[in-house]
Amino acid sequence: MKILIVEDEKELSGSIAAFLKSENYLCEIAPDFETAITKTACYDYDCILLDITLPDGNGLNVLKSLKKNNKTDGVIIISAKNSIDDKIEGLNLGADDYLPKPFHLSELSARIASVIRRRNFGGCNNIILNDVIIDTSAKTVTVGEQELDLTKTEYELLLYLAVNKNRVISKSAIAEHISGDQAEYFDNFDFIYAHIKNLKKKITAAGGIDTIKSIYGMGYKLETD
């Protein structure tokens, strides 16, 4: 899962990123309004942590930009401005939650998980894909009674395909999701094939059905009934 932290306080954004990375999130930081607008226009995020007070603009205008461009990224406003008017305006503009500073990082993580679960998985912790079950809370994958020994990248890859089940996902979109904005510097996406191959092998070795299909010249699709 990919998170964008829009926060100009360097120490705070660094602490948030370090904590969320320990929770297996991929984090990017936008320290100002201009960077936030650029990143949200170019990339998709599972959740955006948005400060209202930025050195070169109002964070609420980032929300307006997302709405204008029909983006569906989850948004949690994190701000020291605890004004009821700001909260109402942010929620009316499409924010999913509002968390005033200061806050505990564990609470922030729980709220992020709640937003992602509600937006992507209908509020459920478990995603059932034929005989494969993904527990998004425990971050485990099982086939029957057997838990698969997946790497972090393999888990994120399977989860991304599950969120987009029965849709063809391009290699570039997959690379961006698991590598963030570093994907634009890759010469090729051969590493994705390697991860897909290993993931398919682990699922079938546990007796699962291979539902990840390679679509020639386009990308990959996870097919479900």
C-alpha positions as CSV (number, residue, x, y, z in Angstrom):
1,M,0.0,0.0,0.0
2,K,1.3,3.4,-1.0
3,I,1.0,6.5,1.2
4,L,1.7,10.2,0.4
5,I,2.6,12.4,3.4
6,V,1.9,16.0,2.6
7,E,3.6,17.7,5.5
8,D,6.1,20.7,5.7
9,E,7.4,19.8,9.2
10,K,10.4,17.7,8.3
11,E,10.8,16.0,11.6
12,L,7.1,15.0,11.8
13,S,7.0,13.7,8.2
14,G,10.2,11.7,8.8
15,S,8.7,10.2,12.0
16,I,5.5,9.3,10.2
17,A,7.3,7.8,7.2
18,A,9.6,5.7,9.4
19,F,6.7,4.3,11.5
20,L,4.6,3.5,8.4
21,K,7.5,1.8,6.7
22,S,7.8,-0.4,9.7
23,E,4.2,-1.3,9.1
24,N,5.1,-2.3,5.5
25,Y,3.7,0.8,3.8
26,L,5.5,2.5,0.9
27,C,5.8,6.2,1.7
28,E,6.5,9.3,-0.3
29,I,6.8,12.8,1.1
30,A,5.5,16.1,-0.3
31,P,6.9,19.0,1.8
32,D,4.9,21.7,0.1
33,F,1.8,22.5,-1.9
34,E,3.4,22.5,-5.3
35,T,5.0,19.1,-4.8
36,A,1.7,17.7,-3.5
37,I,-0.2,18.9,-6.6
38,T,2.5,17.4,-8.9
39,K,2.6,14.0,-7.2
40,T,-1.2,13.6,-6.9
41,A,-1.6,14.5,-10.5
42,C,1.1,12.0,-11.7
43,Y,0.6,9.1,-9.3
44,D,-2.2,7.2,-7.4
45,Y,-2.0,6.6,-3.7
46,D,-3.9,4.3,-1.4
47,C,-4.0,7.1,1.2
48,I,-2.9,10.7,1.4
49,L,-2.0,12.3,4.8
50,L,-2.8,16.0,4.2
51,D,-1.7,18.9,6.3
52,I,-3.9,22.0,5.7
53,T,-1.3,24.6,6.5
54,L,1.5,24.5,3.9
55,P,4.2,27.1,3.2
56,D,3.0,27.8,-0.3
57,G,-0.7,27.0,-0.3
58,N,-3.7,25.6,1.4
59,G,-3.9,21.9,1.7
60,L,-7.7,22.0,1.1
61,N,-6.9,23.0,-2.5
62,V,-5.1,19.6,-2.9
63,L,-8.5,18.1,-2.1
64,K,-10.2,20.3,-4.7
65,S,-7.6,19.2,-7.3
66,L,-8.2,15.6,-6.5
67,K,-12.0,16.1,-6.9
68,K,-11.6,18.0,-10.1
69,N,-9.5,15.3,-11.6
70,N,-11.8,12.5,-10.4
71,K,-9.0,10.9,-8.3
72,T,-10.1,8.3,-5.8
73,D,-7.2,8.4,-3.4
74,G,-8.2,8.1,0.3
75,V,-7.4,11.2,2.3
76,I,-6.9,11.8,6.0
77,I,-6.4,15.5,7.0
78,I,-3.7,15.9,9.7
79,S,-3.6,19.4,10.9
80,A,-2.9,21.6,14.0
81,K,-5.9,23.7,12.9
82,N,-8.6,22.2,14.9
83,S,-11.3,24.5,13.5
84,I,-14.7,22.9,13.0
85,D,-15.1,24.9,9.8
86,D,-11.9,23.4,8.4
87,K,-13.0,19.9,9.4
88,I,-16.4,20.3,7.7
89,E,-15.0,21.8,4.6
90,G,-12.4,19.1,4.3
91,L,-14.9,16.3,4.7
92,N,-17.3,18.0,2.2
93,L,-14.4,18.1,-0.3
94,G,-14.0,14.4,-0.1
95,A,-11.6,13.7,2.9
96,D,-12.2,10.4,4.6
97,D,-11.1,11.4,8.1
98,Y,-9.6,14.2,10.1
99,L,-7.0,13.8,12.8
100,P,-5.8,16.8,14.7
101,K,-2.2,17.2,15.8
102,P,-0.6,16.0,18.0
103,F,-1.6,12.4,17.5
104,H,-0.2,8.9,18.3
105,L,1.4,7.2,15.3
106,S,-0.4,3.9,16.2
107,E,-3.8,5.7,15.9
108,L,-2.8,7.2,12.6
109,S,-1.8,3.8,11.3
110,A,-5.2,2.3,12.5
111,R,-7.1,5.1,10.7
112,I,-5.1,4.6,7.5
113,A,-5.9,0.9,7.6
114,S,-9.6,1.7,8.1
115,V,-9.7,4.1,5.2
116,I,-8.0,1.6,2.9
117,R,-10.2,-1.3,4.1
118,R,-13.4,0.8,3.6
119,R,-12.4,2.1,0.2
120,N,-10.8,-1.0,-1.4
121,F,-12.3,-4.0,0.4
122,G,-15.8,-3.0,1.4
123,G,-14.9,-2.7,5.1
124,C,-13.7,-6.3,5.3
125,N,-10.3,-7.5,6.6
126,N,-10.3,-10.6,4.4
127,I,-10.2,-10.8,0.6
128,I,-11.3,-14.1,-0.8
129,L,-9.9,-15.0,-4.3
130,N,-11.2,-18.4,-5.2
131,D,-9.1,-20.6,-2.8
132,V,-6.7,-17.8,-1.8
133,I,-7.5,-15.7,1.3
134,I,-5.7,-12.4,2.0
135,D,-5.9,-11.1,5.6
136,T,-5.2,-7.4,5.2
137,S,-5.1,-6.9,9.0
138,A,-2.5,-9.6,9.7
139,K,-1.0,-9.2,6.3
140,T,-1.0,-12.9,5.6
141,V,-2.0,-15.0,2.6
142,T,-3.4,-18.6,3.0
143,V,-4.3,-21.3,0.6
144,G,-6.6,-23.8,2.4
145,E,-4.9,-24.2,5.8
146,Q,-1.4,-23.3,4.5
147,E,0.0,-19.8,5.1
148,L,2.2,-18.7,2.2
149,D,5.7,-17.4,2.9
150,L,5.6,-14.3,0.8
151,T,8.1,-11.5,0.6
152,K,6.8,-7.9,1.2
153,T,6.9,-7.2,-2.5
154,E,5.0,-10.4,-3.4
155,Y,2.3,-9.6,-0.8
156,E,1.9,-6.0,-2.1
157,L,1.8,-7.3,-5.7
158,L,-0.9,-9.8,-4.9
159,L,-2.9,-7.3,-2.9
160,Y,-2.7,-4.7,-5.8
161,L,-3.9,-7.3,-8.3
162,A,-6.7,-8.3,-5.9
163,V,-7.9,-4.7,-5.6
164,N,-8.0,-4.5,-9.4
165,K,-9.3,-8.0,-10.0
166,N,-10.5,-8.9,-13.5
167,R,-8.8,-5.8,-14.8
168,V,-5.6,-5.7,-16.9
169,I,-2.9,-3.8,-15.0
170,S,0.1,-2.5,-17.0
171,K,3.7,-3.3,-15.9
172,S,4.3,0.4,-15.5
173,A,1.4,0.7,-13.1
174,I,2.6,-2.3,-11.1
175,A,6.1,-0.9,-10.9
176,E,4.8,2.5,-9.7
177,H,2.7,0.9,-7.1
178,I,5.5,-1.2,-5.5
179,S,8.4,1.2,-6.1
180,G,6.7,4.6,-6.0
181,D,8.1,7.5,-8.0
182,Q,11.4,5.6,-8.4
183,A,9.7,3.5,-11.1
184,E,10.2,6.3,-13.7
185,Y,14.0,5.6,-13.5
186,F,13.8,1.9,-14.4
187,D,15.1,0.9,-17.8
188,N,12.7,-2.1,-17.9
189,F,10.2,-4.0,-15.8
190,D,11.8,-7.4,-15.9
191,F,11.8,-7.6,-12.1
192,I,8.0,-7.6,-12.2
193,Y,8.0,-10.8,-14.2
194,A,10.3,-12.4,-11.6
195,H,8.0,-11.4,-8.7
196,I,4.9,-12.6,-10.6
197,K,6.6,-16.0,-11.4
198,N,7.6,-16.5,-7.8
199,L,4.1,-15.6,-6.5
200,K,2.4,-17.9,-8.9
201,K,4.8,-20.7,-8.0
202,K,4.1,-20.3,-4.3
203,I,0.3,-20.3,-4.8
204,T,0.2,-23.4,-6.9
205,A,2.7,-25.3,-4.7
206,A,0.2,-24.9,-1.9
207,G,-2.5,-26.4,-4.0
208,G,-4.0,-23.1,-5.1
209,I,-5.4,-22.2,-8.6
210,D,-3.2,-20.0,-10.8
211,T,-5.5,-17.1,-11.5
212,I,-2.8,-14.5,-12.4
213,K,-2.8,-14.3,-16.2
214,S,-0.2,-12.6,-18.4
215,I,-1.8,-10.5,-21.1
216,Y,0.6,-10.2,-24.0
217,G,1.9,-6.7,-24.7
218,M,-0.3,-5.2,-21.9
219,G,0.4,-6.5,-18.4
220,Y,-1.3,-8.9,-15.9
221,K,-4.8,-9.7,-14.7
222,L,-6.0,-11.6,-11.7
223,E,-9.1,-13.5,-12.8
224,T,-11.9,-14.5,-10.3
225,D,-15.3,-16.0,-10.6
